[in-house]
Amino acid sequence: MTDESKQLYNSGMVGIRQRPEPRYDRIARLGEVVGQLMDSRILPRQARFGMVAELWGRLLPVELRRHCEVADISGGQLKVRVDSPAYASELRLCCPRLLEELQRQCPRVKIKRVKFILDDTVSKTG
């Protein structure tokens, strides 16, 4: 608290609020925390996610690839959005072999199951 602030406070003018002085040290620390978060959590997850999405695209025939996309990977579950029930059924039939290949080629991701989510906004071109 500055001397002027102390004088105002002591004079009974407590109701007058002054803006606190900026805390630049907190901003710098927040930037460091965000950088550490990016380096330790987000970038490795994004790298694994990208690797799985790329492999998924290579494993599927073009016709199936046009109707689905990898949506998320968490808790050992790969979530794939599919634009129609017919393609979801076809993917479910292929799923055991796809899962086996994903586990073989991406062991660090530790995918245990694949979940298909119907989403008619999926629009892939190949």
Secondary structure per residue as TSV (DSSP state, phi and psi in degrees):
chain	resnum	aa	ss	phi	psi
A	1	M	-	360.0	131.5
A	2	T	-	-75.7	168.3
A	3	D	H	-61.3	-39.6
A	4	E	H	-63.5	-41.5
A	5	S	H	-63.3	-41.2
A	6	K	H	-63.3	-41.5
A	7	Q	H	-63.6	-44.8
A	8	L	H	-61.2	-42.6
A	9	Y	H	-64.3	-44.9
A	10	N	H	-71.1	-23.9
A	11	S	T	-81.3	-2.0
A	12	G	T	93.7	2.5
A	13	M	-	-91.9	54.9
A	14	V	T	-71.1	-28.9
A	15	G	T	-66.4	-18.5
A	16	I	-	-82.6	120.1
A	17	R	-	-101.2	139.2
A	18	Q	-	-112.1	150.8
A	19	R	-	-70.1	136.7
A	20	P	-	-69.1	152.8
A	21	E	-	-68.1	142.9
A	22	P	-	-61.9	146.8
A	23	R	-	-110.1	82.0
A	24	Y	H	-65.9	-26.0
A	25	D	H	-65.3	-33.2
A	26	R	H	-69.4	-38.2
A	27	I	H	-63.1	-43.6
A	28	A	H	-63.3	-41.7
A	29	R	H	-68.0	-36.6
A	30	L	H	-62.3	-42.3
A	31	G	H	-60.2	-39.9
A	32	E	H	-66.0	-41.3
A	33	V	H	-63.5	-43.8
A	34	V	H	-63.0	-42.1
A	35	G	H	-61.8	-43.3
A	36	Q	H	-64.1	-40.5
A	37	L	H	-61.8	-44.6
A	38	M	I	-59.7	-48.1
A	39	D	I	-67.9	-38.7
A	40	S	I	-89.7	-30.4
A	41	R	I	-118.6	-52.8
A	42	I	I	-73.1	-49.6
A	43	L	H	-64.5	-44.0
A	44	P	H	-62.8	-38.3
A	45	R	H	-65.3	-42.3
A	46	Q	H	-64.7	-38.1
A	47	A	H	-64.2	-44.7
A	48	R	H	-66.0	-42.6
A	49	F	H	-60.2	-46.9
A	50	G	H	-62.3	-38.7
A	51	M	H	-64.4	-43.2
A	52	V	H	-67.5	-43.3
A	53	A	H	-62.2	-40.1
A	54	E	H	-65.5	-45.2
A	55	L	H	-63.2	-42.2
A	56	W	H	-55.2	-46.6
A	57	G	H	-63.7	-35.3
A	58	R	H	-73.9	-31.6
A	59	L	H	-76.0	-28.3
A	60	L	S	-86.8	145.9
A	61	P	-	-64.7	152.9
A	62	V	H	-53.2	-43.1
A	63	E	H	-60.6	-42.4
A	64	L	H	-71.1	-39.5
A	65	R	H	-58.3	-33.2
A	66	R	T	-67.8	-17.3
A	67	H	T	-113.1	11.2
A	68	C	E	-151.5	163.4
A	69	E	E	-155.1	147.2
A	70	V	E	-69.2	128.4
A	71	A	E	-103.6	-38.4
A	72	D	E	-165.7	157.0
A	73	I	E	-134.9	118.4
A	74	S	E	-159.3	146.1
A	75	G	T	56.3	33.6
A	76	G	T	77.3	8.3
A	77	Q	E	-116.3	128.8
A	78	L	E	-95.9	122.1
A	79	K	E	-103.0	129.5
A	80	V	E	-124.3	124.9
A	81	R	E	-84.7	136.1
A	82	V	E	-129.1	141.5
A	83	D	S	-86.5	-7.6
A	84	S	-	-154.7	152.6
A	85	P	H	-60.4	-34.7
A	86	A	H	-62.3	-45.2
A	87	Y	H	-71.9	-32.3
A	88	A	H	-62.3	-42.0
A	89	S	H	-63.2	-42.9
A	90	E	H	-64.1	-40.2
A	91	L	H	-66.3	-36.6
A	92	R	H	-62.2	-36.1
A	93	L	H	-65.7	-35.8
A	94	C	H	-84.3	-13.1
A	95	C	H	-55.9	-45.0
A	96	P	H	-56.8	-43.7
A	97	R	H	-69.2	-41.3
A	98	L	H	-61.9	-45.3
A	99	L	H	-62.3	-43.8
A	100	E	H	-58.8	-43.9
A	101	E	H	-69.6	-39.3
A	102	L	H	-62.2	-42.9
A	103	Q	H	-65.7	-36.8
A	104	R	H	-70.0	-44.8
A	105	Q	H	-88.0	-19.3
A	106	C	-	-130.3	62.4
A	107	P	G	-64.9	-29.1
A	108	R	G	-69.1	-21.7
A	109	V	G	-77.0	-26.1
A	110	K	-	57.7	51.5
A	111	I	-	-76.4	126.8
A	112	K	-	-106.9	-26.2
A	113	R	E	-155.4	161.8
A	114	V	E	-119.6	132.3
A	115	K	E	-117.7	130.5
A	116	F	E	-102.2	131.4
A	117	I	E	-118.7	124.3
A	118	L	E	-73.2	129.5
A	119	D	-	-154.9	103.6
A	120	D	T	-74.2	2.5
A	121	T	T	-88.7	-3.8
A	122	V	-	-66.1	124.8
A	123	S	-	-139.9	98.5
A	124	K	-	-107.2	147.7
A	125	T	-	-111.9	8.5
A	126	G	-	127.4	360.0
